[in-house]
Amino acid sequence: MGSDRVAELQRWEDCGAVWSVVSRKQGRVTVALMRCDGGEEVDRFSSDDPRLLDYIGERFSSTEG
């Protein structure tokens, strides 16, 4: 069983850190996890999980409403 990427992004945001979509194509998204100041990339992952795609929607980062 894989990671719950939606919960991971929610925790990331709750801690004040930023995530950013690196690429989005063919039902798959790659997300970069950035430091709280939006600077250095700490980690990145790719996923085709429909829940994650729905959570991110059309946003390009966690700083978008």
The 8 nearest C-alpha neighbors of each residue, nearest first, counted from 0:
[[1, 2, 3, 4, 48, 46, 47, 5],
 [2, 0, 3, 4, 48, 46, 47, 5],
 [1, 3, 4, 0, 7, 6, 5, 46],
 [2, 4, 6, 5, 7, 1, 51, 8],
 [3, 5, 7, 6, 2, 8, 51, 46],
 [6, 4, 8, 7, 51, 3, 9, 54],
 [7, 5, 9, 4, 8, 3, 10, 11],
 [6, 8, 4, 10, 5, 9, 11, 3],
 [9, 7, 11, 5, 10, 6, 12, 4],
 [8, 10, 6, 12, 11, 7, 13, 5],
 [11, 9, 13, 7, 12, 8, 6, 14],
 [10, 12, 8, 14, 9, 16, 13, 7],
 [11, 13, 15, 9, 16, 14, 10, 8],
 [14, 12, 10, 15, 11, 9, 16, 8],
 [15, 13, 12, 11, 16, 10, 35, 9],
 [14, 16, 12, 13, 35, 11, 17, 36],
 [35, 15, 17, 12, 11, 34, 14, 33],
 [18, 16, 33, 37, 61, 35, 12, 32],
 [19, 17, 32, 61, 60, 31, 33, 30],
 [18, 20, 60, 31, 30, 59, 21, 61],
 [21, 19, 30, 59, 22, 29, 60, 31],
 [22, 20, 29, 30, 19, 31, 23, 28],
 [23, 21, 29, 20, 28, 24, 30, 27],
 [22, 24, 28, 27, 29, 21, 25, 20],
 [25, 23, 27, 26, 28, 22, 29, 47],
 [24, 26, 27, 23, 28, 47, 22, 46],
 [27, 25, 24, 47, 28, 23, 52, 49],
 [28, 26, 47, 24, 25, 46, 23, 45],
 [27, 29, 23, 45, 46, 22, 30, 47],
 [30, 28, 45, 22, 21, 44, 20, 23],
 [29, 31, 20, 21, 43, 44, 19, 45],
 [32, 30, 43, 19, 18, 42, 33, 20],
 [31, 33, 18, 42, 41, 43, 40, 17],
 [34, 32, 40, 17, 37, 41, 18, 39],
 [33, 35, 37, 16, 36, 38, 39, 17],
 [16, 34, 36, 37, 15, 17, 33, 38],
 [37, 35, 38, 34, 16, 17, 33, 39],
 [38, 36, 34, 33, 35, 17, 39, 16],
 [39, 37, 36, 34, 33, 40, 35, 17],
 [38, 40, 33, 34, 41, 37, 36, 32],
 [41, 39, 33, 32, 42, 31, 34, 38],
 [40, 42, 33, 32, 39, 34, 43, 31],
 [43, 41, 32, 40, 31, 44, 33, 30],
 [44, 42, 31, 30, 32, 29, 45, 41],
 [43, 45, 30, 29, 31, 46, 42, 28],
 [46, 44, 29, 28, 30, 27, 43, 47],
 [45, 47, 48, 28, 27, 29, 44, 51],
 [46, 48, 27, 26, 49, 28, 52, 45],
 [47, 49, 51, 50, 46, 52, 27, 4],
 [50, 48, 52, 51, 53, 47, 26, 54],
 [51, 49, 53, 48, 52, 54, 5, 4],
 [50, 52, 54, 53, 48, 5, 49, 55],
 [51, 53, 49, 55, 54, 50, 56, 48],
 [52, 54, 56, 50, 51, 55, 49, 57],
 [55, 53, 51, 52, 56, 50, 5, 49],
 [56, 54, 52, 53, 58, 51, 57, 59],
 [55, 57, 53, 54, 58, 52, 51, 59],
 [56, 58, 55, 59, 53, 52, 54, 60],
 [59, 57, 56, 60, 55, 63, 61, 20],
 [58, 60, 20, 19, 57, 61, 63, 55],
 [61, 59, 19, 62, 18, 58, 63, 20],
 [60, 62, 63, 18, 17, 19, 12, 59],
 [61, 63, 60, 64, 17, 18, 59, 19],
 [64, 62, 61, 60, 58, 59, 57, 19],
 [63, 62, 61, 58, 60, 59, 57, 55]]
